[in-house]
Amino acid sequence: MLTRKLIAALGMTVFAVPGAIAAEISIVSGSVGPDIAELRAQLDEFEKQSQHKVTIVEMPASTTDQFGQYRLWLSAQNADIDVYRTDVIWAGQLAQHFVDLTEPMKDVVGDHLPSVIASQTVNGKLVAFPMFTDAPALYYRTDLLEKYGKEPPKTWEELTATAKEIQDAERAAGNTGMNGFVFQGAPYEGLTCDALEWVASSGGGQIVSPEGDITINNPQAVAALEMAKGWVGTIAPAGVLAYQEEESRGVWQTGNAVFMRNWPYAYALGNGADSPIKGKFEAVPLPAGSGGSSAACLGGWNLAVSEYSQEKEAAIELVRFLAAPEQQKARALGNARLPTIPALYEDAEIKEKAPLVAAWGQVVAAAVPRPSAATQGQYNEVSQNFWTAVNETLAGRGDAASNLQRLESQLRRLKRNAWK
């Protein structure tokens, strides 16, 4: 196999466990949190049961970089990666490169959330099978809110005021590193998620409607981005413009933020034995905007088998194993990964030991999808144009109105060339 030569050339890290071998297969890692340790533990069990040997190929922290790497490998019809971990938004763009899992998964597909299965089905082809789903939360310091007599904010306006009050009071008391709010402000896919939540909760739509209409240039979206711009340098550090998930969590988990927007994986890490904030925080749904409702961006990760794999049968075995209830439950208990199997939200052990997961069933069911289906193969370009416009606005390079007007023009050109 060329796997190790290829990986070495790319400067990536390989994790493998020796043992009896029926087939040698590879799977990519995820991008955030304690992913490799979590995955390796489950792969060790799979190896014992199957006698296959599985290698993990570590991927970049940025999902944007990860997607770019996938495109390079798949366009070259590379056979060295057997199982890809895919974001919920990638199905339409990568469908041609993956095995149709409709038949191999027909006996278990009905156990999973229909909306997730639908998101991974392209022209009748089941492109990928769900590993876990995702919807973000607002994390808050229970000790600090109690200290200052505050309740978890239900609106962005309340968050802004509470974050500023507590931040200023803590800094005045000598805690000079305290920030009011941290989120994902770097120009990458994560900012698309954050900004979609600000815009959708403010009544500004979903960038592009499900019917394919470009809707982002509207007064509600302008107001939402101007609101977020006002956080930078006041309740959020100026450096938030370069924060992805792990940078945000780093500030939060060291105790230097009152609020944080992040995915559920940060809940388990924040309660780790070595965490300075263990037992001092909780999580609630994201605040509502001027539109009157909360909006949580639908996330989640799936498993796809490469059309170019030379070990498709073993790769499909691995997908079935990782998507099974036992593995989804273990991920829920260990790292607050949200299951795609509705029955697990009623599991007694999950309710007891992972209350955030148990409480998040309704949030997931109402999560707002990104417009990947509407924009078809051009979603990546649509998202890049959107996150660039948002990051420029947050950084003070143009106001929201002019940046969204320019974005609308960019999206119209993409629409003429790519989607109807």
N, C-alpha and C positions, 0 to 999 in steps of 0.2 A: 504493500500500500504506500501511497505517497503522502499520507496524512501528516506524519511527523515532519517530513521535509517541508511541506507547505506551511505547517504551523510555525516551525522554526523560522522560516523566511519572513513570516508576518510578525514575528516577535511576540507571539501569544504564548500563554501558559497551558500546559497539558497536565491533567490530573487523571491518573489511572490506577487501577487495583489489579495485581496479578492474580491468576487463578486458572482453573480449567476453562477451555474456550470452545464453545459451539460456533459462535460467530463473533467477529469483532465489529462493533459499531461505535459511532460517535454521536454526541449530542452537544449543542452549544449551551453555554450557561445563560442565566438571566443577567440583568444589568444593575439591579440594586439590592441592597440588604445582604443578609447572610445566605445568599442563594447557593453558592457552591457547596458549603457544608450541608445545607438542607438537601440538596439534590444528591450529593455523594452518598449520604446515608440511605436514601431510597434506592439508588443504583446498586449499592452493596447488596441489598436484599434481593433486587431483581437478578443480579448475577448469581446468587445462591440458588434461586428458583429455576433460572433458565440455562445456566452454564454459559451464557454469553458474556463477553467482556465489553464494558462500556467506558469510553474515554470522554471526558468533558473538555471542550474547547472553550476557554474563557473569552468572553466578548467585552467590548468597550462599555463604559458606564453610560454613555449617551445612546438612547435608542435610535437617534438619528444616524449616528455612526454605525450602529449595529445594522440598521436597514441598508445602509450603503455597502457594508461588507457582504451582506446576503446577496445583494444585486450582482456584485462582482463574481461571487462564487457560482450563483445560479445561471447567470448569463454565459459563463464559461462551461456550463454543464459539468461542474466539478463533482466527482463521486466521493470525495473524502468526508463530507458531512452527511450523515444519514438522517438525523432528526433535527429539525429547526424549531426553536421556540419563537412563536410569532405573536406580535401585538395584534389586538383585536381589529385594528384598522388596516392590516396589510393583506388580507385575503384577496381582495380584488386585484391588487397589483402583482401578486406573486402566484396566482392560481395555476398558471400554465406549468409551473415548475414542480408542483406537488402531486402526490398520488391521491386519487379519489378514495376517501375513507368511508364512503357510503355503505358499501357492502361489508367491509371488515368490522364496522361499528354498529351494524343494524340492530343487534340485540341489546345494546346499551344506550343508544342515542336518546331514547325516550326518557332516560333518567335525568337528563340535563336540562337546564333552563332553555326553553325554546328560542328566546331572543338571542342567546349566545350561539346556539346551533345555526340559527338563521344568519347571524353575522359572519359565519365561516362558510356559508354555502354560496357558491358563485355559479350561476347558470346550471343549477342542479348538482353541482359537484361539491362534495364536502371536503374542502381544502385542508382544514385543520380541525383537531379535536380539542375541546377545552381542558386546560390544566387547572386554572383558577380564574376567577373574575375579579374585578376591582372597582371601587368607587371611593373617592377621597373623603377625608374627615377634617374637621377643625379640631385640632388639639389645643387644650388650654391647661394652664397651671392651676390646679384646684387650690393649692396653698396660697397663691398670690391673689386669686379672686376672692377667697375667703378673708384674707388679710384686709382687703380694701372694700369689702362688703358688696361685691359685684356678682352678677349672674352671668352664665355663658351667653354671649351675644346672639341674638336671633336675626339681626340684620347687619349688613356691612357698615352702616352708619354707627350702630352700637359698638361694633368691633373697633372701629377707628377711634371712637371716644374713649372706650375702656383701655385699649392698648396704650394710648397717649397718656392717660392719667396714671396708670400703673408704671409705665416706663419712666416717666418724669419723676414720680415719687421715689422709685427705687434708685434712680441715678442720684437724686438729691441726698439720699441716705447713704451714698457711697458705693452702690452697686453700678459702677459706671459702664459695665459691659452689657447691661440689660437692653433688649430691644422689644418693641411692642409686638411685632408680627414678622414672621419669615415665610416665604413661599418660593416658588420656582420662577425666577425672572430672567434666566439665561435664554438666548435665542435658540431654542430647540423645541422638539415636540412637546415637552413638558409645559412650556409656556402656552402653547396652543390649548392644552387642557385647562390650565388656570384661567386664561383669558376667556375661554368659552364659558366657563362658570360665571365669571363676572358679567359677561354680556347677556347670557341666557337668563340669569336671575334678575337682570334689569329689564327684561322684556325686549332684548335686542336680537333675538333669534339665534340661529346656529351657524352663522357665516354664510352657508349655502343651504337653502331649504331642501327637504327630502325630494322635492320635485325638480331640483337642479337650478332654482332661481337664486341669484346672488342677492343676499339680503343684508350684508354686514354694514353697509354705509347708511346708518340711520341714527337719529338723535339719541336713542336709548343706548346704543353701543358706544357712541361718542362719550356720553356721560359716564358710562361704566369704566372706560379706559382713563378718562380724566380723574375719576375717583382713585383708581389704582396708582396713577402717576403721583397723586398727592401723598401716597404712603412712602414713596422712596425718599430717603433722607429725613423723614420725620419719624414714623413708627417702624419703618423697615430700614436697615442699613443700606447705604449706597451700594455696597457690594452685592446686594440681592440681585442686581442685574446680571450677575455671573453665577447665580445659584441654580443647581439642579437639585434633585431629591436629596442626595446625600450631603450636600453643602448645607441645605436647610436643616436637615436632621442633626448635623454636627453642631450648629449653633443652638438648636433647641435642646439637644440632649446634654449639653454641657451646662444647661440651666440659664442660658442667656436670651430667652425669648418668653413672652407671655403667651403668645398664640403661634400656631404653625398650621399651614395647610400641607397635608401630605397623605400618602396612601396608608392603608391599614398595617402594612409590614412594620411601620415605625412604632406601632403600639407595643409589640412584643419586645423590640429592642430597647425601647424606653423603660421597660420594666425589668430589664436584665439585671443580674446581680451586681454588675459594676457601674450601673447607670446612676449618675448624681440625682436624677429626678424620679427614681423608682418610687411608686406610690404617691407621687405628687402631681399627677395629671390625669385627665380624662379626655374623651373625644365625643363630639356631637356632630350632627349634620352641618354642612356649610351654611353660613348665613344667607338670608334672603336679600335680594336687591330691591330696587324700586318697582320691579315687576310683581313683587309680592310673594315670590316663591324661591326656594333654594334650588340650586342646580349643581349636581355632581356629575362630572364627566365619566362616562363609561370607559373603564379600562379592562385589563385582563390579558392573560397569556395562554396561548394554545400550542399544540404540538402538531407539526407537519412532517410528513415523510417525503424526502427528496425523490423526484422522478429519476435521478441519476445515481441513486444508491444501488450498490451491488448486493445489499443485504436487506431488501425491502421487507421480507417476512419477519426477520428479527426486529427490525425497526418498528413495525406495526405492533409486535408483541410489547415493545417498550412503551409505545404510546398508550396501549390499553392499560398497562400496569400503572403508569403515572397518572392516568385520568380516573382510575378506579376509586370507589368510595374510601377505601382504607388509606390511600395515599393523600386524597384530598382532606380527609379528617386529620391526618398527621400534620399536614401543612397548616390547617386552621389552628390546631392546638399549639404548634411550635412557633409559628411566625405570623399568625393572624391573616393567612391567605384566605380569601373568600371563596367558598365552594361554588361550583356550578351545578351541584346536585341539590335541589331544594330540600330534600329530606334531611340533609345534614344541618340545616338551620334549626331543626327541631331536636337534634341530638342532645341528650341530657348532659353528656360530658362536655360538649362544646358550650352549652349554655352556662355550665358551672365554671369552666376553666378559661373560656375565651368569650366573655360576654359581648365584646365589641363585634365579633363575628356574628353571633346569634342576633344581635340587634340590627345588623346591617342588611338583612334580607330585603326589607322594604326599600332601603336606599338604592340597592342594586337594581331592584325591579323598576325604579323610576329614574334611573340614571340617564343622562343626556348623551346620545352618541355623537361622535365627531362625523362630519359629512363625507366619510370615505365612500359610502355606497353611491351617493349622489354625484360625486366628482370622478368616480371610476378610477381609471389608471393614473389620473393626474392629482390624486389626493396629496401626495407628498409635496408637489409643487404648490398646491393651494395652501397647505399648512405652513410651508416655509415662508410664503409671502405674508401670511397672516401673522406668524410669530415675529417676523421681521418688523412689520408695521407696529406691533404691540411693543416690542423691545425699544424701537425708536421713540415711541411715545413716552414710555416709562423713563427713558434716558433724557427726555427733554429735547430731542432732535425732531422738532416739528410737533404741532398739537394733534390731538386725536382726530379732529375733523379733517384736516388736510391729509393726514396719513391714511385714514380710512377711504377718503376719496381716491387717493392714488391706488390703494389696494383694490378698490372696486374696478378700476381700469385694468389692473394687472389680471384680475380674475376673469374679466370679460374677454381678454385676449386668450387666456387659457381655455375658456369655455368654447370659443369659436374653433379652436384647434383640436379639442379633445373630447368634450362631453356635450351631449345635446341638452 
